[in-house]
C-alpha cells in the first residue's frame, strides 16, 4: 500500500505483515539538485519494483513534496513516508588548502568545531523497519542494521574544492557512518580501497556493486522525440554534451579552454551542451568563455528531466567528460546505453568499467581534450567502435541485478533465510554472508 503523508515525531508505525522484511530506503533528496545520486536512487527503486514478489516491503523516506518520481512505479510492496528536510551542513567560507599529509589534516585547523552526526529521528523506530539503506552520503546514527553508500571520498583527494568546515564535516560524518554500517556499498574498487584505508572498515564489509545507467528505467526516445527535444532547446545539428553540475572537480573551465583549441588548432567550432544545476562556479565558467570568444558555443540548459536527457544523448555526436574525480561515472554508461561515443578523463577510475570503449585524455590538458573530441568527431570508425564497445559493456549492468544484490544484503542483515542466488550474489561482491550475519546479530 502506498502512503504519502508527513510523519511528525509522534508518527504511528506503518502496517506490516508478520514475518515480512521491512527495508527503509533513505531517498531524502531534492529533485534536480543531487546529480548522479538522484539517478541511482531512481534506478534502485525501479529495480526493486521489478523484483518478483517476496516477503519484503520497502519504505521510502522522502522529503515533503519530492516523491512524484516514485509514484510511476507503484508496486504494492512500496510505501512512501515524507519527512522534513535535514540541514545540509554546507556553508560558504575559506577553501581548504592542500596539506602535505591528508591523513592528519583535521588536526591542522585550530578552533575547528564539527557538528556531530545526526541522531536517528524519533519516527524511525515507529516505522517497523528491520534494515535501513542509506543510498547517499547523508545518513544518521542508528542501532538498526544498515547499509551506507558514501559514493566517493572526494574531500580527501581534492580538499581545496570544499570549505574547511564542509571538508571536515564530511571526514567526520562519512567515517562515523562507514564504521557503524554493517555494509558499506561503493561502485568501484578504487573507492573501496579509499574506505578501507581511510576509516578502517574491514574489506569484507565493503561491497562493490556497479550501477547501471538510470536511463534504463525510461523508454527509449523515438527519432521524433530526439528531434523535438533538440528543437525545444534550440540546439544545432552537431553538438557534444557534458552532463554535470558545475562543481569545481567537474572541470568545466578546462573544457571551455579546449573549445578554443578546437576552433583555433583543429578548425572545428563544436557547440557543447551543459546540463545539470549551476553552482557558484558557473559565473567563472561563463566569464572564461566570454574572454576566450567561445561563449556562443556553450548552451546552458540547467536541470533536464531524465527522459529529455536521454533524447539529448541520442542527439549528440559525443559525450565529453573531463572530470577530475569520480566515484563511478554514470554519464559514461548512459552514453553507452544511448549508443553515443565518449571522450573522457584518463586516470580517474573509468578504465575499471569502461575499458577500451572511450577515447581517453588527460583532464588537466585542454590540448588533449581538444584532440580527443576532434578524433571522435572526425574519425567515424573510431566513433562507431566506441559505440559498439559501449553497448556491450552497458549490457552487463541491469537494475534488476542491482536490486537482487541489495535484497540479498537486506536479507542477511535482517538474519532472514538466504537462497542459493542470494549467497552467490554476496560472494560475487566480495562479501561473506556468515560474517555479515554475525555483524547484524551483534547489534
C-alpha positions in Angstrom: 0.0 0.0 0.0 1.3 3.4 -0.9 1.2 6.1 1.8 2.3 9.7 1.3 1.9 11.9 4.3 4.2 14.0 6.6 5.4 12.0 9.5 5.7 14.1 12.7 7.7 13.0 15.8 4.7 11.1 17.1 4.1 9.1 13.9 2.4 5.8 14.1 4.0 2.6 12.9 3.0 1.7 9.3 1.1 -1.5 8.9 3.1 -4.7 8.0 2.6 -8.4 8.0 4.2 -10.8 10.4 7.5 -12.1 9.2 7.8 -9.6 6.4 11.2 -7.9 6.0 10.7 -4.2 6.1 13.5 -2.2 4.5 13.8 1.6 4.9 15.3 3.3 1.8 16.7 6.7 2.5 15.6 8.7 -0.6 15.7 12.2 1.1 16.8 14.2 -1.9 15.6 17.2 -3.9 14.8 16.5 -7.5 17.3 18.2 -9.8 19.9 19.1 -7.2 21.5 15.8 -6.3 23.1 14.9 -9.7 24.1 11.2 -10.2 23.0 10.3 -6.7 19.4 11.1 -7.6 19.6 8.9 -10.7 20.9 5.9 -8.9 18.2 6.2 -6.2 15.6 6.3 -9.1 17.2 3.3 -10.7 17.3 1.3 -7.4 13.6 2.0 -6.9 12.9 0.8 -10.5 14.9 -2.4 -9.9 13.2 -3.2 -6.6 9.8 -2.6 -8.2 10.5 -5.3 -10.8 11.6 -8.0 -8.4 9.3 -11.0 -8.1 7.0 -10.7 -5.1 8.8 -11.9 -2.0 8.4 -11.3 1.7 9.9 -7.8 1.6 8.3 -4.3 1.9 10.1 -1.1 1.1 9.6 2.1 3.0 10.9 5.1 1.0 11.8 8.1 3.2 11.4 11.2 1.0 11.4 14.9 1.5 8.0 16.6 1.6 6.7 17.1 -2.0 9.8 15.4 -3.5 8.4 12.0 -4.4 6.4 12.3 -7.6 9.1 10.2 -9.4 8.2 7.3 -7.2 4.5 7.2 -8.0 5.0 5.9 -11.5 6.4 2.6 -10.1 3.7 2.0 -7.6 4.2 -1.7 -6.6 2.2 -2.9 -3.7 5.4 -3.5 -1.7 6.3 0.2 -1.6 5.4 2.8 0.9 6.3 6.5 0.9 6.9 8.4 4.1 7.5 12.2 3.8 9.9 13.8 6.3 11.2 17.2 7.0 14.3 18.3 5.2 17.6 17.8 7.1 20.1 20.6 7.3 22.7 20.5 4.5 25.8 21.1 6.7 27.2 23.3 3.9 28.4 26.8 4.5 30.4 29.3 2.5 33.9 30.0 3.7 37.6 29.6 3.2 38.6 26.8 0.9 40.8 24.1 2.2 44.5 24.2 1.2 46.1 21.0 0.0 48.0 19.7 3.0 51.2 17.6 2.6 49.6 14.9 4.8 45.9 14.4 4.2 45.7 11.8 6.9 46.1 14.3 9.8 44.9 17.5 8.1 42.0 17.9 10.6 44.4 18.5 13.4 46.0 21.4 11.4 42.8 23.6 11.7 42.8 25.4 15.1 39.4 26.0 16.6 37.5 24.0 14.1 34.3 22.7 15.5 32.4 19.9 13.7 28.8 19.2 14.5 28.1 15.6 15.5 26.5 13.3 13.0 22.7 13.4 13.1 21.0 11.1 15.6 18.2 8.7 14.5 14.9 10.7 14.0 12.3 9.7 16.5 9.8 8.5 13.9 12.3 5.9 12.5 11.6 3.5 15.4 7.9 3.7 14.7 8.2 2.6 11.1 8.9 -1.0 11.9 11.9 -1.3 9.6 14.3 -4.2 10.1 17.1 -2.7 7.9 18.0 0.8 6.7 19.6 1.5 3.4 21.4 4.9 3.2 21.6 5.5 -0.5 23.5 8.7 -0.3 26.3 10.4 1.7 23.9 11.9 4.2 22.7 9.5 6.9 22.0 9.3 10.6 23.3 7.3 13.5 21.1 4.2 14.2 21.1 0.9 16.0 19.4 -0.8 13.1 21.4 -3.0 10.7 22.2 -0.7 7.8 24.0 -0.2 4.5 25.8 3.1 3.8 26.8 4.4 0.4 29.4 7.3 0.6 29.8 7.2 -3.2 33.2 8.8 -3.1 35.7 10.4 -0.7 36.5 13.4 -2.9 37.2 15.6 0.0 40.3 13.6 0.8 41.7 13.9 -2.8 40.6 17.5 -3.5 40.1 19.2 -0.2 40.6 22.6 -1.9 37.2 22.2 -3.5 35.5 22.5 -0.2 35.3 24.9 2.7 37.3 23.9 5.7 34.1 23.2 7.6 32.5 21.1 4.9 35.6 19.0 4.2 36.0 18.4 8.0 32.3 17.6 8.3 32.5 15.0 5.5 35.5 13.4 7.0 33.9 13.1 10.4 30.4 12.0 9.3 31.5 9.7 6.5 33.8 8.0 8.9 31.1 7.6 11.5 28.5 6.3 9.1 31.0 3.9 7.5 32.1 2.4 10.8 28.6 2.0 12.1 27.4 0.3 8.8 27.2 -3.5 8.5 28.0 -3.0 4.8 29.5 0.0 3.0 28.4 -0.1 -0.6 30.6 1.5 -3.3 30.7 1.3 -7.1 34.5 0.8 -7.8 37.4 -1.0 -6.2 39.2 2.3 -6.0 36.5 3.7 -3.7 36.6 0.5 -1.7 40.3 0.9 -1.2 39.6 4.5 -0.1 37.1 3.5 2.5 39.2 0.6 3.9 42.2 2.9 4.2 40.5 6.0 5.5 38.1 4.6 8.0 39.5 1.2 8.9 36.5 -0.7 7.6 37.2 -4.4 7.0 37.4 -5.2 3.3 34.9 -8.0 3.7 32.3 -5.5 4.7 32.7 -3.2 1.6 30.6 -4.3 -1.3 31.5 -3.2 -4.9 28.2 -3.0 -6.8 28.4 -1.2 -10.1 25.2 0.7 -11.1 23.5 0.7 -14.5 22.6 3.9 -16.2 19.4 5.5 -14.9 18.2 5.8 -18.5 17.4 2.1 -18.4 14.4 2.9 -16.3 12.9 5.1 -19.1 11.5 4.4 -22.6 14.0 4.9 -25.4 13.2 8.1 -27.3 12.0 7.8 -30.9 13.6 9.8 -33.7 10.7 12.3 -33.5 11.3 12.6 -29.7 15.0 13.4 -30.3 14.2 16.0 -33.0 11.5 17.6 -30.8 13.9 17.8 -27.8 16.7 19.3 -29.9 14.3 21.9 -31.4 12.9 22.8 -28.0 16.3 23.7 -26.6 17.3 25.4 -29.9 20.3 23.2 -30.4 22.3 22.8 -33.7 22.5 19.6 -35.6 26.1 18.9 -34.3 26.9 19.2 -30.7 28.7 17.5 -27.8 27.2 17.2 -24.3 28.6 17.4 -20.8 26.0 16.3 -18.3 27.4 17.5 -14.9 26.7 20.2 -12.3 29.3 22.9 -12.2 31.2 21.7 -9.2 34.9 22.6 -9.4 36.0 18.9 -9.8 33.8 18.6 -12.9 36.4 20.8 -14.7 34.2 22.8 -16.9 36.9 25.5 -17.1 39.4 23.3 -18.9 36.7 22.1 -21.3 36.0 25.7 -22.2 39.7 26.2 -23.0 39.5 23.1 -25.2 36.7 24.7 -27.2 39.0 27.5 -28.2 41.7 24.9 -29.2 39.2 23.0 -31.2 38.4 26.2 -33.1 41.9 27.6 -33.5 44.0 24.4 -33.9 41.6 21.9 -35.4 39.3 24.2 -37.4 36.2 22.9 -35.5 33.6 25.0 -33.8 32.0 22.5 -31.5 28.9 23.5 -29.5 28.8 21.9 -26.1 25.6 21.5 -24.1 26.0 21.8 -20.3 23.2 20.2 -18.3 22.8 20.0 -14.6 22.3 22.6 -11.9 24.6 25.5 -11.6 26.8 26.2 -8.6 28.8 29.3 -7.6 31.4 28.2 -10.1 29.1 28.9 -13.1 29.9 32.6 -13.3 33.6 31.9 -13.6 32.9 29.4 -16.4 30.8 32.0 -18.2 33.4 34.7 -17.8 36.1 32.5 -19.2 34.0 31.5 -22.2 33.4 35.2 -22.9 37.1 36.1 -22.7 38.1 33.2 -25.0 35.4 34.1 -27.5 33.6 30.8 -27.3 30.5 31.8 -25.2 28.3 31.3 -28.3 29.4 27.6 -28.3 28.2 26.9 -24.8 24.5 26.0 -24.3 23.4 26.2 -20.6 20.3 24.0 -20.2 20.3 23.6 -16.4 18.5 20.6 -14.9 16.9 18.5 -17.6 14.4 15.7 -16.8 15.8 12.1 -17.5 13.5 11.5 -20.5 14.9 14.6 -22.2 18.4 13.8 -21.1 18.0 10.5 -22.9 16.9 12.3 -26.1 19.9 14.7 -25.8 22.4 11.8 -25.5 20.9 10.3 -28.7 21.0 13.7 -30.5 24.6 14.5 -29.6 27.6 13.5 -31.6 29.6 12.7 -28.5 29.7 12.9 -24.7 32.8 14.7 -23.4 33.5 14.1 -19.7 36.6 15.9 -18.4 36.0 15.4 -14.7 39.0 15.3 -12.3 37.4 12.9 -9.8 34.5 10.4 -9.7 33.2 7.6 -7.6 31.7 6.0 -10.6 30.7 7.7 -14.0 27.0 7.3 -14.7 27.1 9.7 -17.7 29.5 7.4 -19.5 27.3 4.3 -19.0 24.3 6.5 -20.1 26.2 7.4 -23.3 26.9 3.7 -23.9 23.2 2.9 -23.4 22.2 5.6 -25.9 24.9 4.5 -28.4 26.8 7.7 -28.2 30.6 7.8 -28.5 32.6 9.0 -25.4 35.7 11.1 -24.8 36.6 11.1 -21.1 39.2 11.5 -18.5 42.1 9.1 -18.1 43.2 8.1 -14.6 40.1 8.8 -12.6 38.8 5.2 -12.5 36.8 5.0 -15.7 39.1 2.3 -17.1 37.8 -0.1 -14.4 34.4 -0.4 -16.1 34.6 1.5 -19.4 37.7 -0.4 -20.5 38.7 0.5 -24.2 35.4 2.0 -25.3 36.1 5.7 -24.7 38.7 7.9 -26.2 40.7 9.0 -23.2 42.5 12.2 -22.4 44.4 13.9 -19.6 41.6 16.1 -18.0 44.2 18.8 -17.0 45.2 19.3 -20.6 42.9 21.4 -22.8 45.1 20.3 -25.7 44.5 16.6 -25.1 40.7 17.2 -24.6 40.5 19.1 -27.9 42.5 16.4 -29.7 40.2 13.6 -28.3 37.0 15.4 -29.2 38.3 16.2 -32.7 39.2 12.5 -33.2 35.8 11.3 -32.2 34.1 13.8 -34.5 36.3 13.2 -37.5 37.1 9.5 -37.2 33.8 7.8 -38.0 35.3 4.4 -37.5 36.6 5.3 -34.0 33.2 6.7 -33.1 31.4 3.5 -34.3 33.9 1.4 -32.4 33.3 3.4 -29.2 29.5 3.0 -29.6 29.7 -0.8 -30.2 32.1 -1.5 -27.3 30.0 0.8 -25.1 26.8 -1.1 -25.8 28.5 -4.4 -25.0 29.7 -3.0 -21.7 26.5 -1.5 -20.6 24.6 -4.7 -21.3 26.5 -6.2 -18.3 24.6 -3.8 -16.0 20.9 -4.1 -15.2 18.8 -2.5 -12.4 17.2 -5.9 -11.6 20.6 -7.3 -10.9 21.5 -4.4 -8.6 18.1 -4.8 -6.8 18.7 -8.6 -6.3 22.2 -7.9 -4.9 20.8 -5.4 -2.4 17.9 -7.6 -1.5 20.4 -10.3 -0.6 22.1 -7.8 1.7 18.8 -6.8 3.3 18.1 -10.4 4.0 21.4 -11.3 5.5 21.4 -8.2 7.7 17.9 -8.9 8.9 19.0 -12.6 9.5 16.5 -13.9 7.1 17.0 -17.2 5.2 19.1 -16.9 2.1 18.7 -18.9 -1.1 21.5 -20.1 -3.3 21.2 -17.0 -5.5 21.5 -14.7 -2.5 24.7 -16.4 -1.4 26.2 -16.4 -4.9 25.5 -12.6 -5.2 27.2 -11.9 -1.8 30.2 -13.8 -2.8 30.3 -12.2 -6.2 30.5 -8.8 -4.5 33.4 -9.9 -2.2 31.3 -10.3 0.9 31.0 -13.1 3.5 27.3 -13.9 4.3 28.4 -15.5 7.6 30.4 -12.5 8.7 27.7 -10.1 7.8 25.1 -12.1 9.7 27.3 -12.0 12.8 27.7 -8.3 12.3 24.0 -7.8 12.2 23.3 -10.1 15.1 25.8 -8.3 17.3 23.8 -5.0 17.2 
